Amino acid sequence: MRFSALRILKEGLTGNAGWGPHWRSPEPKREYDVIIIGGGGHGLSTAYYLAKNHGITNVAVLERGYLGGGNVGRNTTIVRANYFLEGNSQFYSHSLKLWEGLEQDLNYNVMLSQRGQLMLCHSDGQRDAYARRGNAIVNQGDDAELWSAEKVREEIPYLDFDNTRFPIYGGLMQRRAGSARHDAVAWGYARGASDRGVDLIQQCEVTGIDIENGRVTGVQTTRGPIRAGKVAQVVAGRSSQVAAMAGMRLPIESTVLQAFVTEGLKPCIDHVISFGMGHFYISQSDKGGLVFGGDIDFYASYAQRGNLPMKEHVMEAAMTLMPVIGKARVLRSWGGIMDMTPDGSPIIDHSGIEGYYINAGWCYGGFKAVPGSGYALAHLMATGQPHDSAAAFRLDRFRTGRGLMDEEGTGAQHNLH
Ligand SMILES: Cc1cc2nc3c(=O)[nH]c(=O)nc-3n(C[C@H](O)[C@H](O)[C@H](O)COP(=O)(O)OP(=O)(O)OC[C@H]3O[C@@H](n4cnc5c(N)ncnc54)[C@H](O)[C@@H]3O)c2cc1C
């Protein structure tokens, strides 16, 4: 089933009776070539690129809940490629390029909205750092503009520019950054993978990893054992728990990140705005809600819901940056579990157990990585070699200390990344 303007018109005129399910729901087979544990954005995109780029279609994605019910459906949908450090920068650059062709590739409207993201700066030193970062981004072929305080004031007049603690000195704008509809991304990849023969198995929790003589042979699930020569764990906030089933201890701490949305308002925020000093960022959804968030909760937890002190902290930061937001009413808040690595950068690597792969540690930034991550993991699983864009995301950097990518410069403390 292809989506097109003509098809939508035809369905509209004939009572929308011709739409079928987006993906098949088969019973699990006893054996596959590849099993992907986790039906979030990364797991689904990995399955899609295995099938599309490498012709590997005897694949099952095992999801313990429903597709897209994890963090891929809980995030604030920001997509950008303005990372600074070698290792990260080329990965996110590649991922953004994939985003830009994604709707045509998937034949699915993921509502990519390149409305621009502005990172505000609040001191001379921070402005210098942003100038350097912007130059590095431009040098690798991506876009960045250094905005003066006057330019920010012209474009976003409702911010508090003269706050005595955090006066606005300017900002770094990436115009190709923006947001996308998170559920649609999961659904689009699911549909694309299913159409290519991948089995998407929902309500199927992996409860054990079968390993014989140092190589993976399959998994135990709530729907019975399933054999496979290659298995990848792509479970976002549950990476440590699933890795433990394979006898591994990952350098990860899991923490809740909250987000908030207000009632729908008329269009008033054109860009994504990040206020790093106050730990606050905001954009406006297509429905009109102001979508915003801030820091992670500062303790390890699998609770998947937020706490009140962090809510207060985020609201205070919001009021500091844009006092006018005090007039909006918060409609709801929610939380998701973030797997934080010590350097704030992810892992896409072979585990050391033959045939077992790890995609983990996306901290609070893995939505923008969905296309690039699946692309790179599929490449690694199919060829045995890391994809150029993700070659730095090695697991052993936490053991050897070589190749750490501490983007935030906050050192080896999980909850500061
Ligand atoms: C509030 C919030 C805001 C965020 N904002 C942004 C943002 O603006 N931009 C950005 O880039 N990133 C953002 N993120 C981060 C981003 O959402 C995540 O990094 C990313 O979605 C994680 O990858 P995923 O989509 O594969 O995860 P998930 O969707 O969580 O997928 C993992 C899946 O694995 C399944 N699973 C777990 N254990 C098992 C098991 N044993 N067996 C079978 N299945 C299992 C889970 O049920 C889940 O569906 C945010 C996250 C949150 C919570």
PDBQT file of the ligand as one rigid body, heavy atoms in Angstrom, charges set to zero:
ROOT
HETATM    1  C1  LIG A 501      11.086  13.143  27.921  1.00  0.00    +0.000 C 
HETATM    2  C2  LIG A 501      12.077  12.787  26.867  1.00  0.00    +0.000 A 
HETATM    3  C3  LIG A 501      12.481  13.734  25.935  1.00  0.00    +0.000 A 
HETATM    4  C4  LIG A 501      13.404  13.424  24.955  1.00  0.00    +0.000 A 
HETATM    5  N1  LIG A 501      13.684  14.351  23.998  1.00  0.00    +0.000 NA
HETATM    6  C5  LIG A 501      14.515  14.040  22.976  1.00  0.00    +0.000 A 
HETATM    7  C6  LIG A 501      14.711  14.978  21.930  1.00  0.00    +0.000 A 
HETATM    8  O1  LIG A 501      14.106  16.052  21.895  1.00  0.00    +0.000 OA
HETATM    9  N2  LIG A 501      15.583  14.654  20.942  1.00  0.00    +0.000 N 
HETATM   10  C7  LIG A 501      16.260  13.473  20.940  1.00  0.00    +0.000 A 
HETATM   11  O2  LIG A 501      17.078  13.262  20.042  1.00  0.00    +0.000 OA
HETATM   12  N3  LIG A 501      16.044  12.531  21.890  1.00  0.00    +0.000 NA
HETATM   13  C8  LIG A 501      15.187  12.786  22.904  1.00  0.00    +0.000 A 
HETATM   14  N4  LIG A 501      14.920  11.853  23.886  1.00  0.00    +0.000 N 
HETATM   15  C9  LIG A 501      15.650  10.568  23.854  1.00  0.00    +0.000 C 
HETATM   16  C10 LIG A 501      15.038   9.538  22.891  1.00  0.00    +0.000 C 
HETATM   17  O3  LIG A 501      13.658   9.462  23.071  1.00  0.00    +0.000 OA
HETATM   18  C11 LIG A 501      15.685   8.180  23.144  1.00  0.00    +0.000 C 
HETATM   19  O4  LIG A 501      17.109   8.300  23.186  1.00  0.00    +0.000 OA
HETATM   20  C12 LIG A 501      15.351   7.164  22.060  1.00  0.00    +0.000 C 
HETATM   21  O5  LIG A 501      13.985   7.180  21.757  1.00  0.00    +0.000 OA
HETATM   22  C13 LIG A 501      15.779   5.786  22.518  1.00  0.00    +0.000 C 
HETATM   23  O6  LIG A 501      15.747   4.835  21.497  1.00  0.00    +0.000 OA
HETATM   24  P1  LIG A 501      14.444   3.972  21.089  1.00  0.00    +0.000 P 
HETATM   25  O7  LIG A 501      13.523   4.847  20.322  1.00  0.00    +0.000 OA
HETATM   26  O8  LIG A 501      14.901   2.764  20.383  1.00  0.00    +0.000 OA
HETATM   27  O9  LIG A 501      13.861   3.621  22.519  1.00  0.00    +0.000 OA
HETATM   28  P2  LIG A 501      12.456   2.919  22.997  1.00  0.00    +0.000 P 
HETATM   29  O10 LIG A 501      11.347   3.499  22.186  1.00  0.00    +0.000 OA
HETATM   30  O11 LIG A 501      12.427   3.023  24.426  1.00  0.00    +0.000 OA
HETATM   31  O12 LIG A 501      12.697   1.448  22.467  1.00  0.00    +0.000 OA
HETATM   32  C14 LIG A 501      13.215   0.388  23.256  1.00  0.00    +0.000 C 
HETATM   33  C15 LIG A 501      12.184  -0.710  23.285  1.00  0.00    +0.000 C 
HETATM   34  O13 LIG A 501      12.745  -1.877  23.873  1.00  0.00    +0.000 OA
HETATM   35  C16 LIG A 501      11.685  -2.556  24.502  1.00  0.00    +0.000 C 
HETATM   36  N5  LIG A 501      12.240  -3.523  25.452  1.00  0.00    +0.000 N 
HETATM   37  C17 LIG A 501      12.908  -3.269  26.603  1.00  0.00    +0.000 A 
HETATM   38  N6  LIG A 501      13.251  -4.412  27.197  1.00  0.00    +0.000 NA
HETATM   39  C18 LIG A 501      12.781  -5.408  26.421  1.00  0.00    +0.000 A 
HETATM   40  C19 LIG A 501      12.823  -6.816  26.505  1.00  0.00    +0.000 A 
HETATM   41  N7  LIG A 501      13.409  -7.457  27.542  1.00  0.00    +0.000 N 
HETATM   42  N8  LIG A 501      12.234  -7.552  25.518  1.00  0.00    +0.000 NA
HETATM   43  C20 LIG A 501      11.648  -6.952  24.462  1.00  0.00    +0.000 A 
HETATM   44  N9  LIG A 501      11.579  -5.609  24.338  1.00  0.00    +0.000 NA
HETATM   45  C21 LIG A 501      12.151  -4.852  25.295  1.00  0.00    +0.000 A 
HETATM   46  C22 LIG A 501      10.888  -1.449  25.172  1.00  0.00    +0.000 C 
HETATM   47  O14 LIG A 501       9.582  -1.849  25.488  1.00  0.00    +0.000 OA
HETATM   48  C23 LIG A 501      10.950  -0.353  24.113  1.00  0.00    +0.000 C 
HETATM   49  O15 LIG A 501       9.810  -0.335  23.285  1.00  0.00    +0.000 OA
HETATM   50  C24 LIG A 501      13.991  12.119  24.896  1.00  0.00    +0.000 A 
HETATM   51  C25 LIG A 501      13.573  11.157  25.804  1.00  0.00    +0.000 A 
HETATM   52  C26 LIG A 501      12.609  11.469  26.774  1.00  0.00    +0.000 A 
HETATM   53  C27 LIG A 501      12.139  10.411  27.734  1.00  0.00    +0.000 C 
ENDROOT
TORSDOF 0
